[in-house]
Amino acid sequence: MNFIEKNELKIDSTLYDFVNKEVFPGIDLKQDEFWKNFSKIVHELAPINKNLLIKRESLQSQIDAWHKENLGKKFDKNQYIKFLKSISYLIDEKEDFKITTSNVDEEISKIAGPQLVVPVDNARYALNAANARWGSLYDAFYGTDIIPGKKDGSFNKERANKVIKNARKFLNEVFPLSNDNWDNVTNLKIVNEKNKLEGTFRKLLDVSLAKKYGWVFKTPLEKGLSITINDYLENRVLKK
């Protein structure tokens, strides 16, 4: 691995070239200014981060010791909470506050989403953290203990079906549809207006909603299906 020394930093040459040649050309930011400010941030926060890691190690050691001392005893939740507060692992809830950090991209500052803290030197973890904000709801269910069952490297069809069922249940509870159910949605697409969605539903022959507004059928179902199929064959298939 080759390193480039810049502003008292040792930077992986691959990362350095990527940032300079592929990132900077698309943004209004000067290379020298970026590396200078980045170095300042690293040198300012590194000592703070080091002290936090020492504190975390101390807390973990005290928690480990507590569990060893209480091994075999009946678990007392209130006593455990009292212990965690005594070592400042848990603190009393404070008053509501607002974060006032400026110059933050709107996709981070205004859109709620998970924030994962991971080791910066582990590329896979860092990528997962970056993708967490825009990840799949199905993937979030599949890869966590929210859905009980075995998790391994191979695809588990039974688990996947549970994921779909629970994800749609969640959507029905949190984002209910006005005239239908998420269980019946097969796809979504944006039509005309930016924020207007049009969905396709499984219950294509369910006319209960149409009847509710006074619709009365004139063509029997069997005849209507026959007309539709023949039209499809003549105009969509045979003409190809």
Secondary structure in CASP SS format (residue, H / E / C, confidence):
PFRMAT SS
TARGET T0000
AUTHOR 0000-0000-0000
METHOD secondary structure of the structure
MODEL  1
M C 1.00
N C 1.00
F E 1.00
I E 1.00
E E 1.00
K E 1.00
N C 1.00
E C 1.00
L E 1.00
K E 1.00
I E 1.00
D E 1.00
S H 1.00
T H 1.00
L H 1.00
Y H 1.00
D H 1.00
F H 1.00
V H 1.00
N H 1.00
K H 1.00
E H 1.00
V H 1.00
F H 1.00
P H 1.00
G H 1.00
I C 1.00
D C 1.00
L C 1.00
K C 1.00
Q H 1.00
D H 1.00
E H 1.00
F H 1.00
W H 1.00
K H 1.00
N H 1.00
F H 1.00
S H 1.00
K H 1.00
I H 1.00
V H 1.00
H H 1.00
E H 1.00
L H 1.00
A H 1.00
P H 1.00
I H 1.00
N H 1.00
K H 1.00
N H 1.00
L H 1.00
L H 1.00
I H 1.00
K H 1.00
R H 1.00
E H 1.00
S H 1.00
L H 1.00
Q H 1.00
S H 1.00
Q H 1.00
I H 1.00
D H 1.00
A H 1.00
W H 1.00
H H 1.00
K H 1.00
E H 1.00
N C 1.00
L C 1.00
G C 1.00
K C 1.00
K C 1.00
F C 1.00
D C 1.00
K H 1.00
N H 1.00
Q H 1.00
Y H 1.00
I H 1.00
K H 1.00
F H 1.00
L H 1.00
K H 1.00
S H 1.00
I C 1.00
S C 1.00
Y C 1.00
L C 1.00
I C 1.00
D C 1.00
E C 1.00
K C 1.00
E C 1.00
D C 1.00
F C 1.00
K C 1.00
I C 1.00
T C 1.00
T C 1.00
S C 1.00
N C 1.00
V C 1.00
D C 1.00
E H 1.00
E H 1.00
I H 1.00
S H 1.00
K C 1.00
I C 1.00
A C 1.00
G C 1.00
P C 1.00
Q C 1.00
L C 1.00
V C 1.00
V C 1.00
P C 1.00
V C 1.00
D C 1.00
N C 1.00
A H 1.00
R H 1.00
Y H 1.00
A H 1.00
L H 1.00
N H 1.00
A H 1.00
A H 1.00
N H 1.00
A H 1.00
R C 1.00
W C 1.00
G C 1.00
S C 1.00
L H 1.00
Y H 1.00
D H 1.00
A H 1.00
F H 1.00
Y H 1.00
G C 1.00
T C 1.00
D C 1.00
I C 1.00
I C 1.00
P C 1.00
G C 1.00
K C 1.00
K C 1.00
D C 1.00
G C 1.00
S C 1.00
F C 1.00
N C 1.00
K H 1.00
E H 1.00
R H 1.00
A H 1.00
N H 1.00
K H 1.00
V H 1.00
I H 1.00
K H 1.00
N H 1.00
A H 1.00
R H 1.00
K H 1.00
F H 1.00
L H 1.00
N H 1.00
E H 1.00
V H 1.00
F C 1.00
P C 1.00
L C 1.00
S C 1.00
N C 1.00
D C 1.00
N C 1.00
W H 1.00
D H 1.00
N H 1.00
V E 1.00
T E 1.00
N E 1.00
L E 1.00
K E 1.00
I E 1.00
V C 1.00
N C 1.00
E C 1.00
K C 1.00
N C 1.00
K C 1.00
L E 1.00
E E 1.00
G E 1.00
T E 1.00
F E 1.00
R C 1.00
K C 1.00
L C 1.00
L C 1.00
D C 1.00
V C 1.00
S H 1.00
L H 1.00
A H 1.00
K H 1.00
K H 1.00
Y C 1.00
G C 1.00
W C 1.00
V C 1.00
F C 1.00
K C 1.00
T C 1.00
P C 1.00
L H 1.00
E H 1.00
K H 1.00
G H 1.00
L H 1.00
S H 1.00
I H 1.00
T H 1.00
I H 1.00
N H 1.00
D H 1.00
Y H 1.00
L H 1.00
E H 1.00
N H 1.00
R H 1.00
V H 1.00
L C 1.00
K C 1.00
K C 1.00
END
